Amino acid sequence: MKRFWSEVPALFFLLAAWGVGVWIQFDNRAEVPLHFNAQGEVDRWGAASTALLLPAIALALYGLLTWLQRHPRWCNYPVEITDANREQVYRQMSHIVGRIKTLVMCLFLYITMGVAQMVAVSLFLILIFALAILLIIVAGWSQMGKHK
């Protein structure tokens, strides 16, 4: 049951991104923003149907990250895996991947909302997401170093 509740935020962000993507289709828009410059201004427009591409990519990433979270032996580790530390290190990697998955789904929701012009896309906020993901990796790996 604990695994289910840890999946709820990522699933919520993924489903919300699909909801926004579908909403764009029924909003009778001819075009949506496809690309934003560093200032968050739209510099390329495209067909509204392309708005479903972001949730589709998010779904593929969700599937990949969920698989990786459930099969942590396929990850690279900063420590040697031994019989003594295997369970702890695999559990730690599963937590790292789960947190990254939640942030990635939130990022895709944010960008999809930007395409729907519900929010202004900010390069600063996207960089915050990237730094948060990096921080999760560094903090998790440093924890693994304690399980040598």
C-alpha positions in Angstrom: 0.0 0.0 0.0 2.9 2.3 0.7 4.1 1.9 -2.9 0.7 3.0 -4.2 0.7 6.2 -2.2 4.2 7.0 -3.3 3.0 6.8 -6.9 0.0 9.1 -6.4 1.9 12.5 -7.0 3.6 11.3 -10.2 0.3 9.7 -11.5 -1.6 12.9 -10.7 0.9 15.1 -12.6 0.8 12.6 -15.6 -3.0 12.5 -15.7 -3.2 16.3 -15.3 -0.8 16.7 -18.3 -3.1 14.4 -20.3 -6.1 16.4 -19.2 -4.5 19.6 -20.3 -3.4 18.1 -23.6 -7.0 16.8 -24.3 -8.5 20.1 -23.2 -6.4 21.9 -25.8 -7.9 19.6 -28.5 -11.4 20.6 -27.5 -10.6 24.3 -27.2 -10.8 24.8 -30.9 -7.3 26.3 -31.2 -5.7 26.3 -34.6 -2.2 26.7 -33.2 -0.3 26.3 -29.9 3.2 27.3 -28.9 5.8 24.7 -29.7 8.9 26.4 -28.6 9.9 29.2 -26.1 13.0 31.3 -26.1 15.1 31.9 -23.0 12.8 34.8 -22.0 9.7 32.5 -22.1 8.4 34.1 -25.3 6.9 31.9 -28.0 9.1 31.7 -31.0 7.4 28.8 -32.9 3.8 27.8 -33.3 2.3 24.5 -34.6 -0.9 22.5 -34.9 -2.9 22.0 -31.7 -2.6 18.2 -32.1 1.1 18.4 -31.3 0.1 19.3 -27.7 -0.6 15.6 -27.1 3.0 14.8 -27.8 4.2 16.1 -24.4 1.9 13.9 -22.4 2.8 11.0 -24.7 6.5 11.5 -24.0 5.7 11.9 -20.3 3.8 8.5 -20.4 6.8 6.8 -22.0 9.1 8.3 -19.4 6.7 7.3 -16.6 6.8 3.7 -17.9 10.6 3.6 -18.2 11.2 5.2 -14.8 8.6 2.9 -13.1 10.3 -0.1 -14.7 13.7 1.2 -13.5 12.3 1.9 -10.0 11.2 -1.7 -9.8 14.4 -3.2 -11.3 17.1 -1.1 -9.6 19.8 -3.7 -10.4 20.0 -2.2 -13.9 21.2 1.2 -12.5 24.8 2.4 -12.2 26.0 2.8 -8.6 28.7 4.9 -7.0 29.5 2.0 -4.7 30.3 -1.7 -5.1 27.3 -3.9 -4.7 27.9 -6.7 -2.2 25.6 -9.2 -0.5 25.8 -7.1 2.6 24.6 -3.8 1.1 22.5 -5.0 -1.9 19.1 -4.5 -0.3 19.8 -1.1 1.2 21.4 0.3 -1.9 18.7 -1.1 -4.2 16.0 0.4 -1.9 17.8 3.8 -1.9 18.1 3.8 -5.8 14.4 2.9 -6.0 13.6 6.0 -3.8 15.9 8.2 -6.0 14.2 7.1 -9.2 10.7 7.5 -7.6 11.5 11.1 -6.6 13.0 11.9 -10.0 9.9 10.4 -11.7 7.6 12.7 -9.7 9.7 15.8 -10.6 9.8 14.8 -14.3 6.0 14.3 -14.4 5.5 17.7 -12.7 7.9 19.3 -15.2 5.9 17.8 -18.1 2.7 19.1 -16.6 4.2 22.6 -16.3 5.4 22.6 -19.9 2.1 21.3 -21.1 0.3 24.0 -19.2 2.7 26.5 -20.9 1.7 25.1 -24.3 -1.9 25.6 -23.3 -1.0 29.1 -22.3 -2.3 28.5 -18.8 1.0 29.6 -17.3 4.0 31.6 -18.5 6.9 29.3 -19.2 10.0 30.4 -17.1 13.5 29.2 -17.9 14.3 29.9 -14.3 11.7 27.5 -13.1 12.8 24.8 -15.6 16.4 25.2 -14.2 15.0 24.8 -10.7 13.5 21.5 -11.8 16.8 20.4 -13.3 18.8 21.4 -10.2 16.3 19.6 -7.9 16.8 16.4 -10.0 20.6 16.8 -9.7 20.3 17.4 -5.9 18.2 14.2 -5.5 20.9 12.2 -7.4 23.8 13.7 -5.4 22.0 13.4 -2.0 21.0 9.8 -2.8 24.4 8.8 -4.0 26.0 10.3 -0.9 23.6 8.2 1.2 24.7 5.1 -0.7 28.3 5.8 0.2 27.3 5.2 3.8 26.2 1.6 2.9 29.6 0.4 1.8 
